[in-house]
Every structure is written in C-alpha cells, then in structure tokens.
C-alpha cells in the first residue's frame, strides 16, 4: 500500500473540532483539537490526542483538569483565534467570552457544548500522546457540531 493511499484514506476519517482549555488564571490557555472521541459510557470517558512536545500535554500528563469546548457549524472565529496556538504565558482569551468551570479552567461561552474532564491515563502513539479522561461535568445544546475532513491524513 502506498503512502498516498494511506494519506487519502486517513483523511476521510471525520473528526469534530474542539477548543481544549487548560490551566487557571494567568496560566490558562487554549488550543485547537480535532482528535477527540468518546471512549466509554460508565463512567463517561473521552480520548484526546495532543502532539508530542506541546506544553499542554505536560499539564495533562500531570493530571491537570481540562475542558473540551465543542465548536459548532460556522463558528470559524474559534478556528481563527485558537488555530495559531499560544506560547506559555501568552494571553489566550483576549476578546473571548469565558467563564471558569468549578476547577477554574476557562469555558468558552459561545461553544455549543463543553465537557469538563480529568485525565486518568495516557499512552504515547508516535508523534502524539493520547489521553483517556473522565467527563465529570458537561453542558450543551442540540446545535450541530463542526465536522472536519482532511485532504491528507498524514498532516493537519
């Protein structure tokens, strides 16, 4: 099987678009995430892949809570704002409407849903680390989520 056929086939695997928020206060940040999947019913669990070397991955490895904010159809402002990424200490929520969850992690007020998560384990998967997390609180609407299909499954 050629690399081109693998890239095409993997690119057809749809994913949602999420803004993962982590940290509290001046340390809080957000990042674009698309490799998120429900991973259990009881207790409710999700898996999230974070590229190796991202400082947010270090926080999750240490067990810090995070929030998955679900981006809705047409909410491209979230992609524009969080797509560039933020360096440690760089303000990530300027001009964004946020409120803290019970653990102090920012929730994006405009997202169609949010899941408050606590990491329970992780495994390295090549160039990403996959986190398994328990969903401890959530809220949402019946609005349609944004779905992403890549042209090339070997890159973002």
C-alpha positions as a Markdown table, in Angstrom:
| # | Residue | x | y | z |
|---|---|---|---|---|
| 1 | Unk | 0.0 | 0.0 | 0.0 |
| 2 | Unk | 1.4 | 3.4 | -1.0 |
| 3 | Unk | 1.8 | 6.4 | 1.3 |
| 4 | Unk | -0.5 | 8.3 | -0.9 |
| 5 | Unk | -3.4 | 5.8 | -0.5 |
| 6 | Unk | -2.8 | 5.8 | 3.3 |
| 7 | Unk | -2.9 | 9.6 | 3.4 |
| 8 | Unk | -6.1 | 9.7 | 1.3 |
| 9 | Unk | -7.9 | 7.0 | 3.4 |
| 10 | Unk | -6.9 | 8.5 | 6.7 |
| 11 | Unk | -8.0 | 11.9 | 5.5 |
| 12 | Unk | -11.5 | 10.6 | 5.1 |
| 13 | Unk | -11.8 | 9.8 | 8.8 |
| 14 | Unk | -14.1 | 12.7 | 10.0 |
| 15 | Unk | -13.4 | 14.4 | 13.3 |
| 16 | Unk | -15.0 | 17.2 | 15.3 |
| 17 | Unk | -13.4 | 20.5 | 16.1 |
| 18 | Unk | -12.8 | 21.4 | 19.8 |
| 19 | Unk | -11.0 | 24.0 | 21.8 |
| 20 | Unk | -9.2 | 22.3 | 24.6 |
| 21 | Unk | -8.7 | 24.8 | 27.5 |
| 22 | Unk | -6.4 | 24.1 | 30.5 |
| 23 | Unk | -4.8 | 25.9 | 33.4 |
| 24 | Unk | -6.3 | 28.7 | 35.5 |
| 25 | Unk | -5.8 | 32.4 | 36.0 |
| 26 | Unk | -3.0 | 34.0 | 34.0 |
| 27 | Unk | -1.6 | 30.5 | 33.2 |
| 28 | Unk | -4.8 | 29.4 | 31.4 |
| 29 | Unk | -4.5 | 28.6 | 27.7 |
| 30 | Unk | -6.5 | 27.1 | 24.8 |
| 31 | Unk | -5.6 | 25.0 | 21.8 |
| 32 | Unk | -7.4 | 23.7 | 18.7 |
| 33 | Unk | -8.0 | 19.9 | 19.0 |
| 34 | Unk | -9.7 | 17.6 | 16.5 |
| 35 | Unk | -8.7 | 14.1 | 17.6 |
| 36 | Unk | -11.3 | 13.7 | 20.3 |
| 37 | Unk | -13.6 | 10.7 | 20.7 |
| 38 | Unk | -16.0 | 9.3 | 23.2 |
| 39 | Unk | -14.3 | 6.3 | 24.9 |
| 40 | Unk | -16.8 | 5.0 | 27.5 |
| 41 | Unk | -20.3 | 5.1 | 28.8 |
| 42 | Unk | -19.9 | 4.3 | 32.5 |
| 43 | Unk | -18.2 | 6.3 | 33.6 |
| 44 | Unk | -18.4 | 8.7 | 30.7 |
| 45 | Unk | -14.9 | 8.9 | 29.1 |
| 46 | Unk | -13.2 | 10.6 | 26.2 |
| 47 | Unk | -9.9 | 10.2 | 24.4 |
| 48 | Unk | -7.9 | 13.2 | 23.3 |
| 49 | Unk | -4.7 | 13.2 | 21.2 |
| 50 | Unk | -2.1 | 16.0 | 21.8 |
| 51 | Unk | 1.0 | 16.4 | 19.7 |
| 52 | Unk | 4.2 | 15.4 | 21.5 |
| 53 | Unk | 6.1 | 18.4 | 22.8 |
| 54 | Unk | 3.1 | 20.7 | 23.4 |
| 55 | Unk | 3.3 | 22.1 | 26.9 |
| 56 | Unk | -0.4 | 21.5 | 27.4 |
| 57 | Unk | 0.3 | 17.8 | 27.0 |
| 58 | Unk | 2.7 | 18.1 | 30.0 |
| 59 | Unk | -0.1 | 19.5 | 32.1 |
| 60 | Unk | -2.5 | 16.7 | 31.2 |
| 61 | Unk | 0.2 | 14.1 | 31.8 |
| 62 | Unk | 0.5 | 15.6 | 35.3 |
| 63 | Unk | -3.3 | 15.1 | 35.8 |
| 64 | Unk | -4.5 | 18.7 | 35.4 |
| 65 | Unk | -8.1 | 19.0 | 34.5 |
| 66 | Unk | -9.2 | 20.4 | 31.2 |
| 67 | Unk | -12.3 | 21.4 | 29.3 |
| 68 | Unk | -13.3 | 20.4 | 25.8 |
| 69 | Unk | -15.3 | 23.2 | 24.2 |
| 70 | Unk | -17.3 | 21.8 | 21.2 |
| 71 | Unk | -17.2 | 24.1 | 18.2 |
| 72 | Unk | -20.4 | 24.4 | 16.2 |
| 73 | Unk | -21.0 | 24.6 | 12.5 |
| 74 | Unk | -20.0 | 28.1 | 11.2 |
| 75 | Unk | -18.1 | 29.1 | 14.4 |
| 76 | Unk | -14.9 | 29.9 | 12.4 |
| 77 | Unk | -14.0 | 32.6 | 14.8 |
| 78 | Unk | -12.8 | 29.9 | 17.2 |
| 79 | Unk | -10.6 | 28.4 | 14.5 |
| 80 | Unk | -9.1 | 31.8 | 13.6 |
| 81 | Unk | -8.4 | 32.7 | 17.3 |
| 82 | Unk | -7.0 | 29.3 | 18.5 |
| 83 | Unk | -5.5 | 27.9 | 15.3 |
| 84 | Unk | -2.3 | 29.8 | 15.7 |
| 85 | Unk | -1.5 | 28.4 | 19.1 |
| 86 | Unk | -0.2 | 30.2 | 22.2 |
| 87 | Unk | 3.2 | 30.2 | 23.9 |
| 88 | Unk | 3.3 | 29.6 | 27.6 |
| 89 | Unk | 2.3 | 32.7 | 29.4 |
| 90 | Unk | 0.8 | 34.3 | 26.3 |
| 91 | Unk | -2.8 | 35.5 | 26.9 |
| 92 | Unk | -5.1 | 33.1 | 25.1 |
| 93 | Unk | -8.6 | 34.6 | 25.8 |
| 94 | Unk | -8.3 | 38.2 | 24.8 |
| 95 | Unk | -11.6 | 39.4 | 23.5 |
| 96 | Unk | -13.2 | 36.0 | 24.2 |
| 97 | Unk | -16.3 | 35.5 | 26.5 |
| 98 | Unk | -15.2 | 32.9 | 29.1 |
| 99 | Unk | -16.2 | 31.7 | 32.5 |
| 100 | Unk | -14.4 | 29.4 | 34.8 |
| 101 | Unk | -15.6 | 25.9 | 35.5 |
| 102 | Unk | -15.7 | 24.6 | 39.1 |
| 103 | Unk | -11.9 | 23.8 | 38.9 |
| 104 | Unk | -11.1 | 27.3 | 37.4 |
| 105 | Unk | -10.5 | 26.1 | 33.8 |
| 106 | Unk | -12.0 | 28.5 | 31.2 |
| 107 | Unk | -15.2 | 27.5 | 29.4 |
| 108 | Unk | -15.9 | 29.3 | 26.1 |
| 109 | Unk | -19.4 | 30.9 | 26.5 |
| 110 | Unk | -20.0 | 30.7 | 22.7 |
| 111 | Unk | -19.2 | 27.0 | 22.3 |
| 112 | Unk | -22.2 | 24.7 | 21.6 |
| 113 | Unk | -21.2 | 22.3 | 24.4 |
| 114 | Unk | -18.4 | 21.8 | 26.9 |
| 115 | Unk | -17.1 | 18.7 | 28.7 |
| 116 | Unk | -15.1 | 19.1 | 32.0 |
| 117 | Unk | -12.5 | 16.4 | 32.0 |
| 118 | Unk | -10.0 | 14.8 | 34.4 |
| 119 | Unk | -7.1 | 12.8 | 32.8 |
| 120 | Unk | -6.9 | 9.2 | 34.1 |
| 121 | Unk | -4.2 | 7.7 | 31.9 |
| 122 | Unk | -2.2 | 8.2 | 28.7 |
| 123 | Unk | -0.3 | 6.3 | 26.1 |
| 124 | Unk | 2.2 | 7.5 | 23.5 |
| 125 | Unk | 1.2 | 7.0 | 19.9 |
| 126 | Unk | 4.0 | 8.0 | 17.6 |
| 127 | Unk | 4.1 | 11.8 | 17.4 |
| 128 | Unk | 1.1 | 12.2 | 19.7 |
| 129 | Unk | 0.1 | 11.4 | 23.3 |
| 130 | Unk | -3.4 | 10.0 | 23.7 |
| 131 | Unk | -5.1 | 10.9 | 27.0 |
| 132 | Unk | -8.0 | 9.0 | 28.5 |
| 133 | Unk | -10.1 | 11.3 | 30.6 |
| 134 | Unk | -13.3 | 11.1 | 32.7 |
| 135 | Unk | -16.0 | 13.6 | 32.0 |
| 136 | Unk | -17.1 | 15.0 | 35.3 |
| 137 | Unk | -19.5 | 17.7 | 34.2 |
| 138 | Unk | -20.9 | 19.0 | 31.0 |
| 139 | Unk | -23.5 | 21.2 | 29.3 |
| 140 | Unk | -24.6 | 21.6 | 25.8 |
| 141 | Unk | -27.2 | 22.3 | 23.2 |
| 142 | Unk | -28.7 | 20.4 | 20.2 |
| 143 | Unk | -26.8 | 22.7 | 17.8 |
| 144 | Unk | -24.8 | 20.9 | 15.1 |
| 145 | Unk | -21.1 | 20.5 | 15.7 |
| 146 | Unk | -18.4 | 21.4 | 13.1 |
| 147 | Unk | -17.0 | 18.4 | 11.3 |
| 148 | Unk | -13.6 | 18.3 | 9.8 |
| 149 | Unk | -12.4 | 16.1 | 6.9 |
| 150 | Unk | -8.8 | 16.4 | 5.9 |
| 151 | Unk | -7.4 | 16.1 | 2.4 |
| 152 | Unk | -4.3 | 14.4 | 3.6 |
| 153 | Unk | -4.4 | 12.1 | 6.6 |
| 154 | Unk | -0.7 | 12.4 | 7.3 |
| 155 | Unk | -0.8 | 16.0 | 8.4 |
| 156 | Unk | -3.1 | 18.6 | 9.9 |
